[in-house]
Amino acid sequence: MASIFITGSTDGLGQMAARELIKSGHDVYLHARNADRAGDARKALPEAAGVLVADLNDLDATRRLAEEANAIGTFDTVIHNAAVYRVNSSLIARVNVLSPYLLTCLMHQPKQLVYLSSNDHTWGKWKASELGKDKPDMTYADSKLLIASFALAVARKWPDVRSNAIDPGWVPTKMGGSSAPDDLDKGYATQVWLADGKDPKAGVSGRYLYHKRDGELQDQARDTHKQEALIDTCAQITGVPFPDQA
């Protein structure tokens, strides 16, 4: 039985993944952005081990979330599922990129990290330098390119921690819309497969996965110089350096 923390798990793919992992006997901790959403999460998944509350748009709240998570202990897997889509660019930068960076740096190092990216990243532009601006030029696609690159950077810098990025597909969730053509069940299957860990084939790291197979990733996401520049930028903005391997 594994201990798993999933950000953005009050609905959508995060909640679906949590439900499947709870069914498999794992201790799953949920995350909600406010108390009302936390209440909804407890009603939807009463078997969850707990619900942590923080608005990931608030970097100070994200720091406190890391402290609360560390008070629970060290998780086997952390799934960075939370994301925002059709909102202002500042919110996209903080929730989709800076908050996963902070949680990665400040939480106890788990055995495994999973970051949700998107096929949208294929038309995203490399805009790491925009992250710290008051009004960054940052789209959802741009943010998903950056988080995929960060996932690969973590795998490279922390060889004892499995770290992967996932394209869940264009699935019919609140974010994806009811007309999305991809299979909803496959949208959360890969993160469940990784977190469950029973299949030896799931013990991978440094990969960009789509439905448990290698997906198409922009070459610049694999550029180690860009990865290091992204980490340096996040460190400067947050004041939190990326830690060495524990």
TORZA-665262 format. One line per 2 residues: for each residue x, y, z of C-alpha. Coordinates in steps of 0.05 Angstrom, whole numbers. Each point is the difference from the previous one (the first is absolute). Example, Ala and Ser with C-alpha at 12.3 -4.5 7.8 and 13.67 -1.06 7.14 Angstrom:
<atoms>
246:-90:156 ~ 27:69:-13 $
</atoms>
This chain:
<atoms>
0:0:0 ~ 28:68:-21 $
-11:70:27 ~ -20:47:-57 $
-14:75:-3 ~ -38:29:-59 $
-7:74:-11 ~ -64:26:-32 $
-39:-62:19 ~ -69:27:17 $
-26:-17:-70 ~ 21:-21:-70 $
60:-44:-13 ~ 29:12:69 $
-61:-26:35 ~ -7:-59:-49 $
72:-20:12 ~ -10:6:75 $
-62:-44:-2 ~ 35:-55:-38 $
61:1:46 ~ -44:-2:62 $
-36:-60:-29 ~ 68:-34:-8 $
13:9:75 ~ 47:60:-1 $
0:58:50 ~ -19:60:-43 $
2:71:24 ~ -40:51:-40 $
11:73:-12 ~ -52:56:-6 $
9:74:-11 ~ -48:22:55 $
-42:-27:57 ~ -64:-6:-41 $
35:-42:-53 ~ 32:-42:55 $
-69:-16:27 ~ -23:-21:-69 $
62:-45:-6 ~ -14:-34:67 $
-72:-14:-22 ~ 22:-28:-67 $
57:-42:28 ~ -13:-13:74 $
52:-56:0 ~ 56:49:-16 $
54:4:54 ~ -8:75:4 $
-9:66:-37 ~ 52:56:0 $
-23:70:-17 ~ 38:54:-37 $
-11:49:-57 ~ 59:-15:-46 $
-7:70:-29 ~ 28:24:66 $
73:-19:6 ~ 1:11:75 $
-60:-47:6 ~ 39:-50:-43 $
58:4:49 ~ -47:-14:58 $
-29:-59:-39 ~ 69:-30:-6 $
9:7:76 ~ -67:-34:13 $
17:-56:-48 ~ 68:-10:34 $
-35:-5:67 ~ -37:-61:-27 $
65:-32:-21 ~ 34:-19:-65 $
-46:-21:-56 ~ 17:-57:-47 $
-30:39:-59 ~ -20:72:-11 $
-43:14:-61 ~ 1:72:-22 $
-68:1:-32 ~ -25:70:16 $
-4:49:-58 ~ -39:58:-27 $
-19:12:-72 ~ -41:59:-24 $
22:51:51 ~ 49:58:2 $
73:-13:-15 ~ 24:16:71 $
-44:-54:28 ~ 24:-49:-53 $
73:14:18 ~ -10:-8:75 $
-47:-60:2 ~ 28:-40:-59 $
74:12:8 ~ 23:36:63 $
-43:-38:50 ~ 23:-69:-24 $
72:26:3 ~ -10:24:72 $
-33:-65:23 ~ 54:-41:-34 $
55:39:36 ~ -33:6:68 $
-34:-67:11 ~ 38:-61:23 $
27:-35:-61 ~ -48:-56:-19 $
17:-63:-38 ~ -38:26:-60 $
-24:65:-30 ~ -52:5:-55 $
-14:66:-36 ~ -60:9:-45 $
18:34:-65 ~ -43:2:-63 $
4:-12:-75 ~ -13:75:-3 $
74:9:18 ~ 17:-18:-73 $
-20:70:-21 ~ 25:34:63 $
58:49:-1 ~ 59:-1:47 $
-16:57:48 ~ 36:-15:64 $
23:73:3 ~ -73:22:5 $
-14:-36:65 ~ 19:55:47 $
-35:58:-35 ~ -62:33:27 $
-35:-11:-66 ~ 37:-58:-33 $
-11:-20:-72 ~ -18:-71:20 $
-52:-47:-30 ~ -23:-67:25 $
40:-33:-56 ~ 63:38:20 $
-8:-22:73 ~ -9:-73:-20 $
65:3:-40 ~ 36:27:60 $
-28:-51:49 ~ 18:-58:-46 $
71:26:-4 ~ 2:8:76 $
-22:-73:9 ~ 58:-24:-43 $
48:46:37 ~ -21:-29:67 $
12:-71:-27 ~ 70:21:-22 $
19:37:64 ~ -32:-50:48 $
17:-69:-28 ~ -28:-34:62 $
-69:31:-12 ~ -42:-23:-58 $
-27:61:-36 ~ -45:0:-61 $
-46:47:-38 ~ -67:-24:-27 $
-45:21:-57 ~ -68:-24:23 $
-31:12:-68 ~ -57:47:-19 $
-53:-31:43 ~ -71:22:18 $
11:33:67 ~ -21:70:23 $
65:26:-29 ~ -1:-43:-63 $
-72:12:-17 ~ -56:-49:-15 $
20:-7:-73 ~ 71:-23:14 $
14:-62:-42 ~ 48:-39:44 $
-17:-57:48 ~ -15:28:70 $
22:-64:35 ~ 68:3:-35 $
7:72:24 ~ 16:-22:71 $
25:-71:-14 ~ 73:18:-9 $
7:38:66 ~ -36:-56:36 $
46:-52:-34 ~ 62:39:22 $
-24:13:71 ~ -26:-71:11 $
68:-27:-20 ~ -20:-73:-5 $
19:-6:-73 ~ 76:-4:-7 $
-7:38:-65 ~ -24:60:40 $
68:10:33 ~ 22:51:-51 $
30:70:7 ~ 16:59:-44 $
-57:-16:-48 ~ -57:38:-32 $
-57:-50:-1 ~ -66:-3:-38 $
-45:-59:19 ~ 59:-38:31 $
43:8:-63 ~ 51:52:-20 $
-35:62:-26 ~ 23:54:-48 $
41:53:38 ~ 29:64:-27 $
75:-7:-7 ~ 13:64:39 $
-32:-32:62 ~ 59:-49:0 $
52:55:-7 ~ 39:-2:65 $
23:72:-6 ~ -72:22:-4 $
-18:-45:58 ~ 54:32:43 $
-21:70:-21 ~ -72:-17:19 $
22:-25:69 ~ 43:62:11 $
-58:45:-19 ~ -48:-35:47 $
52:2:56 ~ 10:75:-10 $
-75:15:0 ~ -18:-43:60 $
64:8:40 ~ 4:-75:6 $
60:-35:-32 ~ -8:-69:-31 $
28:-48:52 ~ 53:-52:-11 $
-19:-73:1 ~ -15:-21:72 $
</atoms>
